[in-house]
């Protein structure tokens, strides 16, 4: 990790939750333990983060990915509250807000980090000491419960859109959404199979998505990123289903780079693209309101720590791309499915409910 922010430790002795990535961030009495997804599933190393600064560095360095940064941010805020507990209330609050800004900045495209920070800040009034720590821990618990409940609802809505026996193409899918969708499909008495892209440069699709599906006993096939259009053209899949890091109110889907190419190909060959997000972001009316993270180009010159291009070559790495609404069939939220041009109905539904 950069800046020597955190240190590998032995795997915790607590029993594994199946699938593994469902329990990959843990809060202890003095640290946050984060399963190193850069090494999983070949190694199960945990990184110990003793401060919120180390948590932010772990998020930025891709120690945790998909849903992991949300839970890392929740617990990182608890570390910040513990560190600030001896300060007067006003200073403690300022420290929490500083910690929150640091976490949000660690990966800016996905707005779940901001939601995690807000969840912990919400119950933290002008207090300090044990009362502040208890409030932060309460906020973290509530934040986790809400995330799981919304992911479960999203998975149930998604499952009803997939026909029995559906063959699903996916790309770098967030693990909580993935797990809940598979559980919901099975609750309906159905089974589906998945085709997963490798998802360069970290091979998240191969190591995280495919492995999670395999752990759950799902029929899973892996393809390289360049094969997606061919699979779609051949009629080998019935749907393209991915998570979204953010969906704008005008229907643009922001997700792991490579999603756009698959969505365009799916549209060309009549395969519906279903994009999962807990909620469209009211703070992002258009795609111009979403910061797109550009990571160091050196990352694309390596695969699993091995350099794959000479030193005479440079890399370029926009970490996310933006799919225009005309290539999106349905946005699936925790309140149900919406056409990409009808997302204002999500918030109207909340009022009517």
WOPE-V827359 format. One record per residue. N is the residue number from 1. PSI is psi in whole degrees, -180 to 180 (999 if undefined). Layout:
# WOPE-V827359
((N,PSI) (N,PSI))
This chain:
# WOPE-V827359
((1,153) (2,150) (3,13) (4,49) (5,-27) (6,169) (7,136) (8,143) (9,170) (10,154) (11,137) (12,154) (13,-7) (14,146) (15,148) (16,141) (17,136) (18,130) (19,163) (20,-45) (21,-6) (22,-14) (23,69) (24,4) (25,124) (26,137) (27,128) (28,-174) (29,-23) (30,8) (31,173) (32,127) (33,127) (34,122) (35,129) (36,100) (37,-11) (38,-20) (39,-21) (40,143) (41,5) (42,-32) (43,150) (44,75) (45,140) (46,139) (47,128) (48,123) (49,116) (50,-12) (51,164) (52,-31) (53,-40) (54,-35) (55,-46) (56,-40) (57,-38) (58,-40) (59,-47) (60,-34) (61,6) (62,22) (63,-39) (64,146) (65,179) (66,-121) (67,-17) (68,-44) (69,-32) (70,-49) (71,-33) (72,-39) (73,-42) (74,-51) (75,-32) (76,-37) (77,-33) (78,-42) (79,-41) (80,-39) (81,-40) (82,-42) (83,-29) (84,-2) (85,-29) (86,-4) (87,160) (88,156) (89,-45) (90,-42) (91,-38) (92,-42) (93,-42) (94,-39) (95,-40) (96,-41) (97,-36) (98,-43) (99,-41) (100,-43) (101,-38) (102,-43) (103,-44) (104,-39) (105,-14) (106,-31) (107,111) (108,-17) (109,-44) (110,126) (111,8) (112,-28) (113,-42) (114,-39) (115,-39) (116,-44) (117,-45) (118,-36) (119,-38) (120,-37) (121,-31) (122,-48) (123,-1) (124,94) (125,-165) (126,71) (127,174) (128,-172) (129,-150) (130,-30) (131,-40) (132,-45) (133,-43) (134,-40) (135,-42) (136,-42) (137,-38) (138,-45) (139,-39) (140,-42) (141,-46) (142,-41) (143,-41) (144,-42) (145,-43) (146,-43) (147,-46) (148,-41) (149,-42) (150,-36) (151,-39) (152,-44) (153,-43) (154,-43) (155,-39) (156,-42) (157,-39) (158,-43) (159,-36) (160,-14) (161,-7) (162,122) (163,155) (164,135) (165,13) (166,144) (167,119) (168,127) (169,134) (170,166) (171,109) (172,61) (173,137) (174,133) (175,-38) (176,-43) (177,-41) (178,-52) (179,-46) (180,-33) (181,-45) (182,-43) (183,-41) (184,-39) (185,-45) (186,-33) (187,-26) (188,-2) (189,18) (190,169) (191,149) (192,162) (193,158) (194,144) (195,120) (196,134) (197,155) (198,-38) (199,79) (200,156) (201,-8) (202,-1) (203,41) (204,-37) (205,-39) (206,-44) (207,-31) (208,-60) (209,-55) (210,-40) (211,-41) (212,-45) (213,-44) (214,-40) (215,-33) (216,2) (217,22) (218,140) (219,115) (220,132) (221,139) (222,136) (223,162) (224,164) (225,-32) (226,-5) (227,-8) (228,-47) (229,-39) (230,-41) (231,-42) (232,-43) (233,-33) (234,-3) (235,27) (236,-9) (237,156) (238,-19) (239,149) (240,120) (241,118) (242,164) (243,174) (244,134) (245,-32) (246,146) (247,127) (248,164) (249,-21) (250,14) (251,10) (252,136) (253,119) (254,121) (255,178) (256,135) (257,137) (258,-22) (259,-42) (260,-48) (261,-41) (262,-39) (263,-41) (264,-43) (265,-42) (266,-44) (267,-43) (268,-31) (269,16) (270,30) (271,125) (272,138) (273,117) (274,122) (275,126) (276,132) (277,143) (278,-39) (279,143) (280,151) (281,111) (282,-18) (283,-2) (284,81) (285,-36) (286,172) (287,-27) (288,-15) (289,3) (290,119) (291,130) (292,118) (293,130) (294,118) (295,169) (296,129) (297,-20) (298,-24) (299,-32) (300,-9) (301,3) (302,150) (303,117) (304,42) (305,-3) (306,127) (307,134) (308,6) (309,156) (310,169) (311,-8) (312,-3) (313,139) (314,158) (315,161) (316,129) (317,83) (318,119) (319,-18) (320,157) (321,171) (322,120) (323,119) (324,153) (325,-24) (326,-16) (327,6) (328,123) (329,-50) (330,140) (331,119) (332,122) (333,180) (334,-10) (335,13) (336,180) (337,146) (338,144) (339,149) (340,-20) (341,11) (342,27) (343,-18) (344,-20) (345,-22) (346,-48) (347,-29) (348,-35) (349,-37) (350,-40) (351,-44) (352,-32) (353,999))
